Amino acid sequence: MRQAINRKWVLARRPGASLRPDDFRFIESPVPPLGEGKAMVRNLWLSLDPTQILFAYEGSGENTIPIGGTMRCIASGQVVESKLPGFTPGDLVQGWLGWEDYTVIDGSPQLTPGLFPLTKIPPGVAPNLAVGALGLTGMAAYLGTMDVAKPKLGETFVVSSAAGGVGSLAGQIAKIYGSRVIGIAGGKERCDRVVSELGFDGAIDRRTEDIGARIDELCPGGIDVFFDNNALPSMMSVILARMRPRGRVVLCGATQYYMGEQSTGGLDHISVIMKRVRMEGVYANDSGDRFPEARKALRAWILEGKLKPVEDVIVGLENAPSALMRVFEGANFGKQLLKI
Ligand SMILES: NC(=O)c1ccc[n+]([C@@H]2O[C@H](COP(=O)([O-])OP(=O)(O)OC[C@H]3O[C@@H](n4cnc5c(N)ncnc54)[C@H](OP(=O)(O)O)[C@@H]3O)[C@@H](O)[C@H]2O)c1
């Protein structure tokens, strides 16, 4: 019998100020025999998250990917062979797997320490949804919105990276609670789609429009909630100056920071103090105890047609680097996934 081949992307060098295709190398090797206490997962769907690039740099401790190491990401897959109690061929799983056809799991709840746990996908959940709207992306959108933003009827909710995975869900959840939702996204076409496809009440193109002037136009009474995924200092100061008293700011993502720009700028302390604004970070990775509740609510909203899990799907493992580059180019609409 012919031995199965594992195609995989390894880190060729530490990325510079922007990602390049030759930061990664595509290699093939035979799938080795499976050891006792291990199971082989055939990866199906990869989630391309801005955060995963952090592991390609030095400084992520035990999670730093060595040069020549397999690129890791949240993915879903199917167990194809098992010598691991509790896992049988056919089981669908999700967790930190890799940019490769096959990943060996050993039953540790977390292959990547401290991050999103490896779990079986509940029956009836599609493996793409499991790593998108019902994966870490959905968990961040749900926890940030429900725990920190606490959206209310008639309030004004502004979300950045509104065309992206987390932002598209957070804005839709706020709409379910009756808020008026304004999205900020890069590019006119993406802004148009945020309104026409996601049902947001307005959108601002952060690349070409004056954000302050557009907020004044679209949110004349001020902003109650700002759900931030970009961490752009210029955007934050414009927003903070327009917050209503007792407004809430959800610090969810810092995409500008991951590619080395790493400036959080000066905080508009006076606006935060005078308006008693509450700023709070959300970190879904370690909130596993809340995942069942979040998945139940998100799934119900999807089934009821209240929440649209928008996905941007690239097909083919060979395209993994370009799929990751799309999130840093702001080319994705919805959660960036790759179907192997
Ligand atoms: N806290 C948590 O627990 C948690 C969990 C999951 C994800 N996150 C974070 O949530 C954010 C969104 O994640 P996602 O997977 O849904 O990604 P995403 O929003 O689908 O994609 C990233 C978006 O970031 C924007 N962007 C690209 N380059 C940028 C730059 N240099 N500076 C600022 N913005 C840039 C682009 O949108 P625009 O051009 O339209 O702005 C792009 O579409 C990320 O920062 C991620 O790390 C946090």
Ligand as a Chemical Component Dictionary entry (heavy atoms), coordinates in Angstrom:
data_LIG
# 
_chem_comp.id                   LIG 
_chem_comp.type                 NON-POLYMER 
_chem_comp.pdbx_formal_charge   0 
_chem_comp.three_letter_code    LIG 
# 
loop_
_chem_comp_atom.comp_id 
_chem_comp_atom.atom_id 
_chem_comp_atom.alt_atom_id 
_chem_comp_atom.type_symbol 
_chem_comp_atom.charge 
_chem_comp_atom.model_Cartn_x 
_chem_comp_atom.model_Cartn_y 
_chem_comp_atom.model_Cartn_z 
_chem_comp_atom.pdbx_ordinal 
LIG N1  N1  N 0  -9.638  38.874 22.333 1  
LIG C1  C1  C 0  -9.889  37.667 21.840 2  
LIG O1  O1  O 0  -10.190 36.736 22.563 3  
LIG C2  C2  C 0  -9.820  37.484 20.368 4  
LIG C3  C3  C 0  -10.203 36.276 19.764 5  
LIG C4  C4  C 0  -10.172 36.176 18.365 6  
LIG C5  C5  C 0  -9.722  37.263 17.622 7  
LIG N2  N2  N 1  -9.317  38.391 18.266 8  
LIG C6  C6  C 0  -8.837  39.561 17.536 9  
LIG O2  O2  O 0  -9.926  40.143 16.874 10 
LIG C7  C7  C 0  -9.442  40.815 15.709 11 
LIG C8  C8  C 0  -10.251 40.344 14.499 12 
LIG O3  O3  O 0  -9.936  38.968 14.261 13 
LIG P1  P1  P 0  -10.530 38.232 12.986 14 
LIG O4  O4  O 0  -9.991  36.863 12.989 15 
LIG O5  O5  O -1 -11.987 38.444 12.951 16 
LIG O6  O6  O 0  -9.832  39.039 11.799 17 
LIG P2  P2  P 0  -10.550 39.917 10.702 18 
LIG O7  O7  O 0  -11.164 41.104 11.340 19 
LIG O8  O8  O 0  -11.413 39.038 9.877  20 
LIG O9  O9  O 0  -9.322  40.341 9.783  21 
LIG C9  C9  C 0  -8.413  41.297 10.188 22 
LIG C10 C10 C 0  -8.850  42.719 9.768  23 
LIG O10 O10 O 0  -7.933  43.631 10.355 24 
LIG C11 C11 C 0  -7.851  44.795 9.564  25 
LIG N3  N3  N 0  -6.422  45.091 9.377  26 
LIG C12 C12 C 0  -5.533  44.498 8.534  27 
LIG N4  N4  N 0  -4.306  45.032 8.676  28 
LIG C13 C13 C 0  -4.417  45.981 9.625  29 
LIG C14 C14 C 0  -3.492  46.891 10.222 30 
LIG N5  N5  N 0  -2.222  46.952 9.859  31 
LIG N6  N6  N 0  -3.953  47.718 11.178 32 
LIG C15 C15 C 0  -5.231  47.684 11.562 33 
LIG N7  N7  N 0  -6.165  46.847 11.041 34 
LIG C16 C16 C 0  -5.759  46.009 10.088 35 
LIG C17 C17 C 0  -8.573  44.491 8.253  36 
LIG O11 O11 O 0  -9.889  45.050 8.329  37 
LIG P3  P3  P 0  -10.199 46.609 8.063  38 
LIG O12 O12 O 0  -9.212  47.100 7.062  39 
LIG O13 O13 O 0  -11.575 46.586 7.536  40 
LIG O14 O14 O 0  -10.095 47.277 9.385  41 
LIG C18 C18 C 0  -8.723  42.976 8.266  42 
LIG O15 O15 O 0  -9.833  42.525 7.541  43 
LIG C19 C19 C 0  -7.959  40.474 15.581 44 
LIG O16 O16 O 0  -7.196  41.545 16.096 45 
LIG C20 C20 C 0  -7.836  39.239 16.440 46 
LIG O17 O17 O 0  -6.547  39.079 16.938 47 
LIG C21 C21 C 0  -9.375  38.519 19.600 48 
# 
loop_
_chem_comp_bond.comp_id 
_chem_comp_bond.atom_id_1 
_chem_comp_bond.atom_id_2 
_chem_comp_bond.value_order 
_chem_comp_bond.pdbx_ordinal 
LIG N1  C1  SING 1  
LIG C1  O1  DOUB 2  
LIG C1  C2  SING 3  
LIG C2  C3  SING 4  
LIG C2  C21 DOUB 5  
LIG C3  C4  DOUB 6  
LIG C4  C5  SING 7  
LIG C5  N2  DOUB 8  
LIG N2  C6  SING 9  
LIG N2  C21 SING 10 
LIG C6  O2  SING 11 
LIG C6  C20 SING 12 
LIG O2  C7  SING 13 
LIG C7  C8  SING 14 
LIG C7  C19 SING 15 
LIG C8  O3  SING 16 
LIG O3  P1  SING 17 
LIG P1  O4  DOUB 18 
LIG P1  O5  SING 19 
LIG P1  O6  SING 20 
LIG O6  P2  SING 21 
LIG P2  O7  DOUB 22 
LIG P2  O8  SING 23 
LIG P2  O9  SING 24 
LIG O9  C9  SING 25 
LIG C9  C10 SING 26 
LIG C10 O10 SING 27 
LIG C10 C18 SING 28 
LIG O10 C11 SING 29 
LIG C11 N3  SING 30 
LIG C11 C17 SING 31 
LIG N3  C12 SING 32 
LIG N3  C16 SING 33 
LIG C12 N4  DOUB 34 
LIG N4  C13 SING 35 
LIG C13 C14 SING 36 
LIG C13 C16 DOUB 37 
LIG C14 N5  SING 38 
LIG C14 N6  DOUB 39 
LIG N6  C15 SING 40 
LIG C15 N7  DOUB 41 
LIG N7  C16 SING 42 
LIG C17 O11 SING 43 
LIG C17 C18 SING 44 
LIG O11 P3  SING 45 
LIG P3  O12 DOUB 46 
LIG P3  O13 SING 47 
LIG P3  O14 SING 48 
LIG C18 O15 SING 49 
LIG C19 O16 SING 50 
LIG C19 C20 SING 51 
LIG C20 O17 SING 52 
# 
